[in-house]
Amino acid sequence: MSLYSRILGTGSCLPPRRLTNADMVSLLAQRGIETNDEWIVERTGIRARHFVDEGVFSSDLGAQAARQALLAAGMAAEQIDLIIVATSTPDMVFPSTAAIVQHKLGIAGCPAFDVQAVCSGFVYALTVADAMIRAGNARKALVIGSEVFSRLLDFNDRTTCVLFGDGAGAVVLGASDTPGILASDLHADGQHVGILCVPGHVNGGQIMGDPVLKMDGQAVFKLAVGVLEQAAKAVLAKAGKTEADIDWLIPHQANIRIMAGTARKLKLPMDKVVVTVDQHGNTSAASIPLALDHAVRAGQIRPGQTLMLEGVGGGFTWGAVLLNF
């Protein structure tokens, strides 16, 4: 009998500190930098984002999202036998944020590790967890996307600092004899490493390079729409499905224009696209599970529906997952 994996529960966590575009305009004005709400909304669709307070880390957000997902799945943390955290903002160089989340959930013994694929991280992590469950190496997995991007931002660069936010999303993925995750498609192209990166590192106790986010927005935009269409069509082909089978598209929440462009190429109306970028900003690896949990709890997504998850991020990485919810 074939073994599959299905999502059993979803959860999310947004830090309580919410900054509207007006708040960001005021913050940047203190630095002598001009921007306005209209400029931000027109180019990105973003109206607000959440930032953590001092002393709050990716593991804190991830553990809280995991607790919500466990509650939704009707499970105890002790039943989990795999933890994967997708993050570009780990608590520390090592150990992994996943190991720290494991400790904060009060469990021990199961494998726990991080996946670093930036904004595609959750799609990558979900694919790895699915493969481990199908191979019989796990039965119940926590897959988490958690980020504190506010600590990577250059608040002298209005083109990037208004885009990002903090948050976490999680799913419990469980073994099943009926198909849940139908197919996935992952890619990377390192020749584009320079268009979206944080070019800094630690050396001898000192920060070397430039440890804040750098992005060539136009280059990212041009690549993103094309590769997202390719990944979506590839995953549909693998699953023997068509665009008409998609009930909900849950794209990485980076920019409403990229999301709308992808929907057009898949012949999907925007009312079939889950949109949270307006309230969350770009939360990198957290954005897809955050949007998923938001739509589930809002009653938009219901059991039996077919979902397309897709992300694109620094690396350059991209990928898609098609699943029955």
C-alpha positions, 0 to 999 in steps of 0.5 A: 500500500502506498504511503502519502502525507497530508496536512492535519493542522495549521497554525501561525504567529504574528508579533503584536507590534503592527506598523502601518505604512503611516508608521513607516513613513514617520520612521523614515522621516526621522532619518530624512528619507521621504516615502508615502503610503501611495508609493508603497501600496501602488508598487507592492500592495503592502499596507502594514507589517509586524515587527518583533520586540527586542528579545523575541526570536524566530524560535519564539514565533515558530514554537507558537505557530507550532502549538497552534498547528498541533492544537488544530490537528488535535495532537500533543507535541510528544507525537511529533517525530520530525521538525523542519524549520525554514528560516533565513533568520536563525536565532544563532549560527548554530544550533538550528532554530528547529532544535531550539523550537524542539526544546521550547515545545518540551520534546526531545529525540526526534530529528530537527533541522533547518532548511535555508532557501529564503522565501522558497523555504517553506515549499522546500521544507514541505517537500523534504518532510513529505519525502521522509514520510513517504519513505517511512522515516517519519509519521508526524512532522512539524513543518515551520516557516519563521522569520524576523526579517526586521533585523536584516533591514537597512532603514536608510533604503526605502525601496527594501525596508518597507517590504518585509515583516516578521512572523511564523506559520506551521503545519502538522504533516501526517502519514496517510493512505490517501493522497495529500501532497500530490506533487512538488517541483523545486529549483535553484539557479546560483548565478542570480545570487547577487540580486537578493542577498544579505552579504555579511558573515561572522569572522573572528567575532566581527561582522564582515561584509554588509549584514543588511538586505540588498535587492535588485527589485526589477531583476527579481520581478522579471525572474519571479513571474516566469519561474513561478509559472514554470514551476506551477505548470510542472507540478500540475503535469506531475500530478496529472492536473490542470489549472482548472483543478486549482481551488486556491493559489497560495503564492509567496506574499512578496508583491501583489503585482507578482502574485497577480501576474502569476494568477493571470498566467495560470488563468486564475481569477484573483478571488482564487488567490489567497492574499495577505501581503497587504497586512503582513508584508513579505515574511519570507519563508513564513509567508506561505504557511501564514497565508494558508493558516489565515485562509483556513481560519477564515473559512476560505479553505475547506477540506477536500480542496486542491491548493497550489503553494509556490514561492520564489526567493534569494538563491535564486530559488523557486518551487511549487507544491500541489496538494489536497487539503 
